[in-house]
Amino acid sequence: MEVIYHFLESLPFSMFQYDFMKNAFLATLLIAPLFALLGTMAVNNKMAFFSDALGHSAFTGVGLGVLLGLQNPLISMVCFGIVLGLMITKVKSANMASSDTIIGVFASAAMALGIVILSGSGGFSKYASYLVGDILTIQVQDLAVLAVVLVVVYGIWTVLYNQILLLSINRSLAASRGVRVVLLENVFVVMVAIAVMVAVRAIGILMINALLILPAAAARNITNTARSYHFVTTGIGLCSALFGLVLSYYRDTSAGATMVLTAAAVFAVTYAIGQKQR
């Protein structure tokens, strides 16, 4: 880590004089490609609202961590996020109501439960920071967790890429080709839940879904193949996140919100380009 710090200090940017900015920069390098990859499938399968529900459930995960006396609620957040995601997927498969209705019910209930738990002792204000996030508070141990999650997700994606691509194209077609669609969907749900929970403290509940969806949506406007879609999404995610971080430092604004606005601007540009190409 010291080698990386020394390298960043050698760059002609004043923000790298501070350790918290170095950590924020490294966290951005880990979060952006992680979200970009997962965002491609979320956009392809119209699951934007689903990932938003997982983000909102972070409050309940924090609340459960407080009830259990955990100093770091990350474990309870991840566990609750996985359970909630699998429950939503299970209920959706019953086809008793539309997907957006089911997700809306779970999302609102989960967030309300978390707020009730955290406000019960009069200490909700201590956890309000989860709403907007603060990537500047990232520590070295947080970077280690993000790095592990990134490597594991990319490893799983590499092994299951063909099946994931087929599922993204057509669920029935994937099933007819022997793909275990339910298992694959559950694996994806678990990956999204873990990614959202490990990053929510840095990006914020209100912003995390936008950072997950916008790069993939922007890339979809200007790409025609699956391979280029993934590469362009990763590039847009990295560039918009890094530019947003640098801009937030010099303009003294919220890092997460600035990243999202940058990604939104890129989406607007790619949308215009896509319309012109058509």
Salt bridges, closest charged atoms under 4 A:
GLU9 OE1 - HIS6 ND1 3.55
GLU9 OE2 - LYS22 NZ 2.33
ASP19 OD1 - LYS22 NZ 3.14
ASP52 OD1 - HIS56 ND1 3.47
ASP142 OD2 - ARG201 NH1 3.55
GLU185 OE2 - ARG171 NE 2.76
